[in-house]
Amino acid sequence: MATDKVEVQMRTEKECKSCMRYAAQGLASVEVCKSIYVQNQAFDKLGRPDVITVTIEAVRLPDSE
């Protein structure tokens, strides 16, 4: 049975000028997501976390005719 969503924990990797880059570790970086960039405004709003959880969820749209 296929799953409709996947989750991965990501850790801070590099602070850029306008964002923070997070990277997944181990197998998750191959199977789910390698890296994600979070803009500084959101990074600050979240309390500048060292670790975040990213959830990717499939959206089923109705067939258009």
N, C-alpha and C positions, 0 to 999 in steps of 0.2 A: 504494500500500500504506500503510495507516495505521500510525503508530508507537505503541508501547505505553507510551512514556515521553517526557517532555520535561525539559530542564534549563535553568536560568537562573541567572546569577550576580547577586547582589544586594549592594548597598553600604549601609553604615550611613547612616541618614537623620536619626533623632532618638532621643535617649535619653529615655525616659519614666521614671516613678517605679519601676515594677516590671518593665520590659522595654526591649528595644532594638528600634526599628523599622528594618527594612531595606526598600529600594526597588530595583526593577529599573530599568534605564536603557533608553531608546530603545524599539525595536520590541518587545522582550521584555516591557515593561510593558503593552503592549496585547495581545499574543498569548498570554502565559503567566500572569503574576501581577504585580499592581501593587505590593503591599507584603505583608510578613509581620512578625509580632511574635514575638520570641524572649524568653522569660522570663529574668530576670537570672541565675538559677541555671544555666541551660544556656549563656547567654552567657559567664559566668565560666568554666564547665567547658571551653568551647571555646577559652579563651585570649583572649577579648574581640576576636574578629576584625573587621577592617574590611570584609571581603568574605566572603560565604558562597555556596555552590552549593546550590540547591534543586532536587531531583528529584521530579517528580510522575509516578507510575507507575500505570497502570491495573491493577486487580485483577479478574480474571475469576472470579466465583463460580458454582458449579454451579447449574443451574436447580432451584428447589424446587417440588415438586408436592404 
